[in-house]
Amino acid sequence: GAPTTVPIRGLSSVARRTGAVAIVVAMLVAVVLPVRGIAPWRDTGSGTGSGTGGNTAAGPVVLDPLVSLRRGLVLAEDVTVLRYKTADPSPPYLRVTALEAFDGTTWSPRRDLADGRSAGIPLPGSILDRLTEANPTYRVRGGTSFTYDFNVRSLQNAYLPLPYPITTMSKATGLGTDWSLDADTGVAFSEGAPATGLKYEVVALDADIKPADLRRATSRDGSLFPQLGVPNGLPPNVRRLAKDVTADADTPYDKAVALQQWFTRDGGFRYSTSVRSGAGADYLSEFLRDRVGYCEQFASSMALMARTLGI
């Protein structure tokens, strides 16, 4: 396929895509902001600042994956972070990391993954068999495979942008022995080496997953999913609304679909970036009451409601 330039845009352009709401599992995938002139995000503190980075000074790009309910929206210039080639006629979003922990205000990666200390699968190499061995809940049953050839131009984070899920990584230039793949999330990480200058080829699977498959996936040991935790002090209306919205749904999949339809069609919600900031729990209640907000509020609310249902 032809080379594809991947611009990293401000949230105002990304958030208009309803796909930001279409989360059918309770793991929130990062919507990231471009920030320049700062140290890699692991050293940037709690992530509760105003989010007013994204200046145009020259320098490597650092993506801030911390998503806060009270972050300000930023419009930044388009920057070429990487280029890739693929024959996939409809390439998916690239994943950088997965946000599993929520403290009432901010979503962040799991602590051992954020620090690069997860017991990961060494890269490069064949992934699928080792993923299945390391994580018995990981299953891929069929689909179409596509090859992606990556060239990272400027990305100082210790994560590799990837489609999901990948089955193989090969032709890696510059990775050395620093990089691993987290079996729980499929995130490629290092203990501190930046992604800038790396070249790698991966095979990704466009999985053939049907609604009937998801409806059958109802029996899992909850202890395998620590990311289902919700913070203390979660407003009681979150649990109540989740039960009300999904009252007519029988399976976890149907409950997830009911939540998605409520946020995108049936609930009377309206997208707007002109919303005031506030404390996380208070803002969550206000968003669910007033039903006006932007992508981080939609996605956070859906993920939390899904977690209260055990999804």
Buried (B, 14 or more C-beta within 10 A) or exposed (E): BEEEEBEBBBBBEBBEEBEBBBBBBBBBBBBBBBBBEEEBBEEBEEBBBEBEBBEEEEEBBBBBBBBBBBBEBBEBEEBEBBBBBBEBEEBEBBBBBBBBBBBBBBBBBBEEBBBBEBEBBEBBEEBBEBBBEBBEEBEBEEBEEBBBBBBBBBBBBBBBBBBBBBBBBEEBEBBEEBBBBBBBBBBBBBEEBBBBEBBBBBBBBBBEBEEEBBBEEEEEEEEEBEBBEBEEEBBEEBBEBBEEBBEEBEBBBBBBBBBBEBBBEEBEBEBEBEBEEBEBBEBBBBBBEEBBBBBBBBBBBBBBBBBBBEB
